Amino acid sequence: MKIGIIGSGISVVGFVKNLKGNHDVQIFDKAFKLGGRLTMHRIDQFKLNLGAQYINPQSDEFKEVILDAGCYPLNGSVIDAQSKEVVDASNFFIHEDGMDTIVKKYLKDFDVHQNRKVTGIDSDKGKLTFEDGDSEFFDLIISSVPNQQLEKLCDFNVSNENIYSKCIALGASIKDKNLFKFNCYKNFSKTISWLALSSSYCNQSPLTLTAHLTPESSKKLFDHSNDQIEKIAIDDIVKTMNIKNNETIEPLKIFKWRYALCQRNNQGDGFIKLNKLIAIGDWTLGPRVESAYESGKKAAMALNI
Ligand SMILES: Cc1cc2nc3c(=O)[nH]c(=O)nc-3n(C[C@H](O)[C@H](O)[C@H](O)COP(=O)(O)OP(=O)(O)OC[C@H]3O[C@@H](n4cnc5c(N)ncnc54)[C@H](O)[C@@H]3O)c2cc1C
């Protein structure tokens, strides 16, 4: 079969890793990098993990997939800043070079076209149209893009629910590593839901932090300028941690995830078929890396029969 895949996130890994038989598979991603929401950003010598923070595998099979790709347990401790309780992070896994390393490992033998945006899908004919106007026909199309984006590409409608919440992520460098007692803070403040130091996944590169704004703050501030968001987030960190000199935290990047976390959490089929199109992705099962992988796997298993 000639298969055209849209996206290069972990759900696509679940699909290609479990698909049997010899197929002509081509993968297209609009981004310059592989990994989707697992992508690590690098600025000079700094590493910024602005998307998924850790993987908490529930199945032995998925645990093996991530361990084989070089993941290992999160360094240090996680505190719930609201309840003041230490979170059991014994099953939290990370990768020092970013969790997109998992995707790079499993997609390395495939024909991946980066910076190749799909702008239209004809699910009856199996046709993909690209940003430059080119088009190509396939026996099967796999889409791993969030459903709200998919609805813009073709006649696809799951429901009117607004499944995804937004998330604004701040990446910053820190001069003084002693400012934070813990490596990761859950429920950090009313504005920030998660704050993590890069020492939780890598001790080699210079220290950075990632702060995820809460879904409510992210929605409210989404159209604000990056400068305004940086100021609000850093002021919040400085105030919450009682830091005397706010110059110790230097903003490096704001990343706005329009489709961050899907609110759906169900035990559906993991994929939806519409003629020659199969839609996969975390939104079919739940807002986690493993659910996205499972979605792709379920679609492949259905084709293997
Ligand atoms: C801020 C944040 C924090 C998170 N934290 C965690 C966590 O700690 N633990 C956890 O388990 N999960 C976490 N998640 C969720 C997890 O990252 C996702 O569930 C998972 O990565 C989704 O994988 P996917 O393959 O379904 O989608 P994606 O990774 O989003 O892949 C979709 C791909 O499609 C591409 N694409 C989109 N449109 C087009 C187009 N028109 N043409 C071509 N390509 C296109 C995109 O570039 C992308 O590469 C987090 C997510 C975010 C955003």
The ligand as an SDF file (V2000), in Angstrom:
LIG
                    3D

 53 58  0  0  0  0  0  0  0  0999 V2000
    2.7290   21.9450   27.1340 C   0  0  0  0  0  0  0  0  0  0  0  0
    2.4440   20.4740   27.0800 C   0  0  0  0  0  0  0  0  0  0  0  0
    2.7730   19.6570   28.1490 C   0  0  0  0  0  0  0  0  0  0  0  0
    2.5030   18.2890   28.0990 C   0  0  0  0  0  0  0  0  0  0  0  0
    2.9160   17.5000   29.1350 N   0  0  0  0  0  0  0  0  0  0  0  0
    2.7520   16.1590   29.0400 C   0  0  0  0  0  0  0  0  0  0  0  0
    3.3410   15.3020   30.0100 C   0  0  0  0  0  0  0  0  0  0  0  0
    4.0510   15.7550   30.9110 O   0  0  0  0  0  0  0  0  0  0  0  0
    3.1310   13.9660   29.8970 N   0  0  0  0  0  0  0  0  0  0  0  0
    2.3730   13.4230   28.8800 C   0  0  0  0  0  0  0  0  0  0  0  0
    2.2100   12.1920   28.8110 O   0  0  0  0  0  0  0  0  0  0  0  0
    1.8440   14.2300   27.9190 N   0  0  0  0  0  0  0  0  0  0  0  0
    2.0360   15.5640   27.9730 C   0  0  0  0  0  0  0  0  0  0  0  0
    1.5450   16.3690   26.9850 N   0  0  0  0  0  0  0  0  0  0  0  0
    0.7370   15.7680   25.9080 C   0  0  0  0  0  0  0  0  0  0  0  0
    1.5930   15.0640   24.8560 C   0  0  0  0  0  0  0  0  0  0  0  0
    2.6560   15.8800   24.4570 O   0  0  0  0  0  0  0  0  0  0  0  0
    0.6870   14.7390   23.6390 C   0  0  0  0  0  0  0  0  0  0  0  0
   -0.4270   13.9780   24.0920 O   0  0  0  0  0  0  0  0  0  0  0  0
    1.4050   13.9290   22.5450 C   0  0  0  0  0  0  0  0  0  0  0  0
    2.7260   14.3570   22.3340 O   0  0  0  0  0  0  0  0  0  0  0  0
    0.5580   14.0600   21.2800 C   0  0  0  0  0  0  0  0  0  0  0  0
    1.1510   13.3220   20.2220 O   0  0  0  0  0  0  0  0  0  0  0  0
    0.4200   13.2660   18.8090 P   0  0  0  0  0  0  0  0  0  0  0  0
    1.2500   12.4330   17.9150 O   0  0  0  0  0  0  0  0  0  0  0  0
   -1.0070   12.8660   19.0250 O   0  0  0  0  0  0  0  0  0  0  0  0
    0.3440   14.7800   18.2890 O   0  0  0  0  0  0  0  0  0  0  0  0
    1.4940   15.8400   17.9470 P   0  0  0  0  0  0  0  0  0  0  0  0
    2.7310   15.5590   18.7230 O   0  0  0  0  0  0  0  0  0  0  0  0
    0.8710   17.1790   18.1290 O   0  0  0  0  0  0  0  0  0  0  0  0
    1.8100   15.5840   16.4030 O   0  0  0  0  0  0  0  0  0  0  0  0
    1.0730   16.1920   15.3770 C   0  0  0  0  0  0  0  0  0  0  0  0
    2.0460   16.5850   14.2720 C   0  0  0  0  0  0  0  0  0  0  0  0
    1.3050   17.0380   13.1300 O   0  0  0  0  0  0  0  0  0  0  0  0
    2.0140   18.0990   12.5340 C   0  0  0  0  0  0  0  0  0  0  0  0
    1.0510   18.8720   11.7230 N   0  0  0  0  0  0  0  0  0  0  0  0
   -0.0280   19.5860   12.1610 C   0  0  0  0  0  0  0  0  0  0  0  0
   -0.6830   20.1220   11.1230 N   0  0  0  0  0  0  0  0  0  0  0  0
   -0.0230   19.7350    9.9920 C   0  0  0  0  0  0  0  0  0  0  0  0
   -0.2150   19.9700    8.5920 C   0  0  0  0  0  0  0  0  0  0  0  0
   -1.2250   20.7190    8.1530 N   0  0  0  0  0  0  0  0  0  0  0  0
    0.6730   19.4300    7.7240 N   0  0  0  0  0  0  0  0  0  0  0  0
    1.7090   18.6650    8.1600 C   0  0  0  0  0  0  0  0  0  0  0  0
    1.9440   18.4200    9.4740 N   0  0  0  0  0  0  0  0  0  0  0  0
    1.0830   18.9380   10.3760 C   0  0  0  0  0  0  0  0  0  0  0  0
    2.5880   18.8700   13.7190 C   0  0  0  0  0  0  0  0  0  0  0  0
    3.6830   19.6650   13.3170 O   0  0  0  0  0  0  0  0  0  0  0  0
    2.9940   17.7190   14.6570 C   0  0  0  0  0  0  0  0  0  0  0  0
    4.3140   17.2990   14.4190 O   0  0  0  0  0  0  0  0  0  0  0  0
    1.8460   17.7380   26.9700 C   0  0  0  0  0  0  0  0  0  0  0  0
    1.5320   18.5590   25.8880 C   0  0  0  0  0  0  0  0  0  0  0  0
    1.8400   19.9080   25.9200 C   0  0  0  0  0  0  0  0  0  0  0  0
    1.5450   20.7720   24.7260 C   0  0  0  0  0  0  0  0  0  0  0  0
  1  2  1  0
  2  3  1  0
  2 52  2  0
  3  4  2  0
  4  5  1  0
  4 50  1  0
  5  6  2  0
  6  7  1  0
  6 13  1  0
  7  8  2  0
  7  9  1  0
  9 10  1  0
 10 11  2  0
 10 12  1  0
 12 13  2  0
 13 14  1  0
 14 15  1  0
 14 50  1  0
 15 16  1  0
 16 17  1  0
 16 18  1  0
 18 19  1  0
 18 20  1  0
 20 21  1  0
 20 22  1  0
 22 23  1  0
 23 24  1  0
 24 25  2  0
 24 26  1  0
 24 27  1  0
 27 28  1  0
 28 29  2  0
 28 30  1  0
 28 31  1  0
 31 32  1  0
 32 33  1  0
 33 34  1  0
 33 48  1  0
 34 35  1  0
 35 36  1  0
 35 46  1  0
 36 37  1  0
 36 45  1  0
 37 38  2  0
 38 39  1  0
 39 40  1  0
 39 45  2  0
 40 41  1  0
 40 42  2  0
 42 43  1  0
 43 44  2  0
 44 45  1  0
 46 47  1  0
 46 48  1  0
 48 49  1  0
 50 51  2  0
 51 52  1  0
 52 53  1  0
M  END
$$$$
